[in-house]
Amino acid sequence: MPEKSEDLLAVAVRIAREAAATARRMRAEAINDVETKSTDTDVVTAADKAVERQVVEVLRVERPGDGVLGEEYGDTTSTGAVRWILDPIDGTVNYLYGLPQYAVSLAAEVEGAVVAGVVHNAATGDEWTATLGGGAWRDGRRLGGSGRTTLDQALVGTGFGYDAARRAHQGAVLAGLITRVRDIRRFGAASLDLCMAAEGSLDAYFEKGLNPWDHAAGGLVAAEAGLLVSGLDGAPAGQHMLVAAPPAIFPALHDVLVELDAAGGP
């Protein structure tokens, strides 16, 4: 029998909470092992790796047939139908600086579709969950996105890559967009941005360059809250572009991003 998404969510929530506790503890004990990723500004800490190892080890014991796609150690093979998609600490720079916007993001994917996901803000304890067809939730409250109906009154979240050339292109897109919206916010953790859009703390969100672990859980939360989550010109959400917005403002935001070539550049 196919596994129930609610059961997979229960596993994800428990594991994410335990992982978040590890991230908090390691930060409290002091960050003392910083390496670099693609550039000097893209940092990865010992905590990233420790949290991912913890999650993978728990899943290997509890669900030995499942695969795991994680940010730090890549994809593991599986014999079962479930693959877990993990960002151990989304918002690593915030984590380093002590800003309360970093999260453990864990989603369950079955036959290519994300069916359950949790985003747990490790700094604050705030938690968002969703199951495919079961809605998006925070603290027992079902989420329904923003009621904003015009782009010029929308508070829009976004993020930037680490490569300098990509940032330059994204900055040009931002310069063209900022006069057409209420304002722009950049919090530094895509999973949390998506959850904020799901609950209406942001009216919409877009970003180029996201990996599956950045948006698997948060994207499900946003979609189950009623937002449209996709790329541009009918493409699926992914590395080229992810846009999440309520149906009332998605077309206007989409068209502006196409006009500004937001999915282009490096």
VENFENJO-V400554 format. One line per field, one symbol per residue. ss: DSSP state (A for helix, B for strand, O for the rest). psi: psi as a letter, one per 40 degrees, with the letter a starting at -180 (. if undefined). A space follows every 10 residues. Layout:
ss->???
psi->???
//
This chain:
ss->OOOOAAAAAA AAAAAAAAAA AAAAAAAAOO OOOBBBOOOO OOBBBAAAAA AAAAAAAAAA AAOOOOBBBB OOOBBOOOOO OBBBBBBBBB OAAAAAAOOO OOBBBBBBBB OOBBBBBBBB BOOOOOBBBB BOOOBBBBOO BBOOOOOOOO AAAOBBBOOO OOOAAAAAAA AAAAAAAAAA OOBBBOOOOA AAAAAAAAAO OOOBBBBOOO OAAAAAAAAA AAAAOOOBBB OOOOOOOOOO OBBBBOAAAA AAAAAAAAAO OOOOOO
psi->hiihdddddd dddddddddd ddddddddeh heghiibdid egihiddddd dddddddddd ddgdeiihhi ddeahiiiea ehhhhhhdgh fdddddeehf giihhhihhh fehheiihhh hddeeihhii iheeiiihfe hhieaieiei deehhhiiii idhddddddd ddddddddee idiiihdehd ddddddddee didiiiiiei idddeddddd dddeeeihha aifeiihadd ihhhiidded ddddddddde fdeaa.
//
